[in-house]
Amino acid sequence: MPDPIPMTSVLTTGGGDAVLAYLKAAREHHTQAKIADFLKTTPRTIRRWEARQSVPPPYVIHALQQLLPLDLPFEGEAAFSFIDLFAGIGGIRRAFEAVGGRCVFTSEWDSYAQKTYAENFRDGHAINGDITQVQAASIPDHDVLLAGFPCQPFSIAGVSKKNALGKAHGFACETQGTLFFDVARVIAEKRPRAFLLENVKNLTSHDKGRTFAVIKRTLSEELGYHIHTRVIDGAHFVPQHRERILIVGFREPVAFDFDALPMPPKGQHTLKEVLHRTDGAEPHLPWDEDRFFDHANNKVQDKYTLTDNLWRYLQNYAEKHRAKGNGFGFGLVTKDSVTRTLSARYYKDGSEILVYQGEGINPRRLTPRECARLMGFPDTFRIPVSDTRAYQLFADAAVVPMIESVAKLMAPLITVEEPVASANLAAPPNIMSSNRWTKEQLKLAFNLYCQLPFGKLHSRNAEIIELAALIGRTSSAVAMKLVNFASLDPAITSTGRSELGNASSLDREVWEEFHADWERLAVECALLNEQLRAGRAEPVSDTEPDESFDLNDFSGETRQVLTEQRIKQSFFRRAVLASYRGKCCMSGLSDSRLLIASHIVPWSKDKANRLNPSNGLCLSALHDKAFDKGLITLTDDFKILVSEDIKRGKEAFIQAVILPLDGRPIDPPERFMPQPEFVAWHRNKLFVDNKNPHQR
C-alpha cells in the first residue's frame, strides 16, 4: 500500500451513506485509480460505488478519511489541550476552542454525529467510536476532559455486599456497566487538571438521586477532585429554555465559583436572532445553497410548512387534552418568543416549536439551520446529514454560548502559560528581599483579597497580575495566596471549602492584625501600593484617620486618590460588595449604581469596626434607608424582621416591596459573615419596635 496522505478525522463506524459521502470528498482530490490503489481494489469497483451499483463496506471509511486533506484550526501553541468524549456534533468542543483550547482526542459512536463532526472539525486525529473499547492509557495526555455522557442508573447491591464483607471497593465496582465508568477510568488514568461534564437536569433526581450521588462520590472521594455543580437554563444565552446540569472539577483547589458566571437576563435573546430573514438580509451560505431557504423568493422552503392534515391533527389533539385539563399541545412561537426545549422527536411533527406565519397560514417547523442557531452554532457550521438526522443531532447538542461562558470562567485556572505581568511595573527591592512572603506582601495580598469576589481570585485577573508585578511574585502565587486567606474565614470553610486551607502562621498574623485595626491597615496598604507604583520605598506614615467626613456616603465610584477618606470609603464598599457578589442581600438587585455598603452598627458608634466587612450588608438604596432608620432589622439567624410601624402603613409601594421580606433570610455573603453581636446591636438599639415596645 502506498504511503497515505496525512490522516484527518477517522470514523470508526458508519453506514453506506457516510461511506459514499467520504468517497465523494476524496474524489475532489484524487482519481479513481489513486483511490483504488490506496484501498487495494480496482477502479471499476470505485466506479460501481459512485454509480450506486454496489454498496461499499463501512470499514473502508477509515481509509477514505486518510485521503482527505488536513485543515488544522491551530497554528503554534494552544493555551491548553482537551479531549472530547461523547462528543456529539462538537458543541462543547467549539466552546472550549473559542477560549484557546485544542482538542487532541475525540470519541463519538453515532455515525451521523461522526459525519457532522468530521465535516466541521478536520484536525488530524481519529474520531474514536465506542469509548468502552478504548484503553485509557492510549488516550493522549490532556489538561481538560469534556464529556456529555448519557445517564444510567447504578446498582448499589454489589457495593452493599462488599461493605458487609469488609472488602474494598471503588468507582470501578460502583459504576461498572455504565458509561460514566468510562469517564471515571479516563480521569483516573490521565489525571487532567480539570473536567466539565454536561447532562440533563434530571440527572440530579435520576434513579431517586442514587445516580447523582454515585457520580459526586466517585469524582470527589474516589478520584479526589474538587467539584462544583450548577443547573443552568440555556435561555440566559439563546432563545430556548433548556436546563442542563454542569459538573466542573479541578484536580487542585482553585478559586472557581459558578456565582461568578455572567448570566444575561432570560428573554434578552428571542427567536428574531434565529429565524431566517425574509427581507433580503438572509445570508447566502454556499454549504446550504437553497436547501433551507429559497433566496430567489426570500422565503423558507415550503417543505417546512405543516400540511393541512398534520396541522388539523395537532389542533384536535391539543383540544382533546385541553378538554381533559391536560397541558399537552403544540407550542406556537413568534419572533419575540423564547421556545420550549428542542427535543429529539422534533422531526416527527415539530409540535413543541411551531413558527407562526400569519392568520390563515399553517405554521412551520424550524429549519435545521434555525435549529443550529437556536443551539448557538454559527452559520459556518455545516449540516451534511438529512433534516431528520439534523433535528436529532441538534436536540442532543450542548448550548454553545452557555458552555463557552463556563469555559471562560475555567480557562484562567487551567492555562499552561503563566500570564506575563506588565513590564512597566517595578517592585522596589526591599519588598522582594527573600523567596518567602514578607509581611508587607501579605498585607497587600489580604487587602486585595477583601476587595475581590471569590470567583475572581485567579491568575488572569488584571488586579492580581498588577499586584504580582509590584511585589515580585507570579500571578499564580498571588492567586493561591488569596485563596489561602479564604481558609481563615468561617463563612468560606462552612461551605465545604476546607480543602483550601494552606494558610501559614504569618497569614494568620496578618488576618488577625487587619481584624484588630481595619482602618490603619486599609490606609497603610493603599499608601504602600501607591509608593510601589511610583517606585519609591518610603516608610508609610502612621496617620490618624480623618473623622470629619460621613462614612455612610458610599455612592462614589472607586478611584485611586490619596486621601484617607476615599481610601476608607473605597475599601469598605469594595469589600462588602465583593462579599455579597455585587447583589443586594435582601432584593437581589445587582446594579452597582444602586447598591450601598451599609453599616450594621453605624460608623459613628464603633470606630474599630467601621471598615470591618463583617459590619456591612450590601443593600439597595431603598433597603439601606429602611435599615438605617430601623424599619427593618435582622434576627440572630439572619432573617429579615419588618417593623409593625411599616406593616400598619398604607403606602402601596412599601406594602409591595418591604412587607414580603418579613421572615425571609438574607442571601448570605460568601465571606465576612455579619457578626452576631453587630446584628444584635442593630436590633436592640435601632429597630423601631424595640425603641417603642408598646407597638408590639
Order of alpha helices (4+ residues) and beta strands (2+ residues): alpha-alpha-alpha-alpha-beta-alpha-beta-alpha-beta-beta-alpha-alpha-alpha-beta-alpha-beta-beta-beta-beta-alpha-beta-alpha-beta-alpha-alpha-alpha-alpha-alpha-alpha-alpha-alpha-alpha-alpha-beta-beta-alpha-beta-beta-alpha-alpha-alpha-alpha
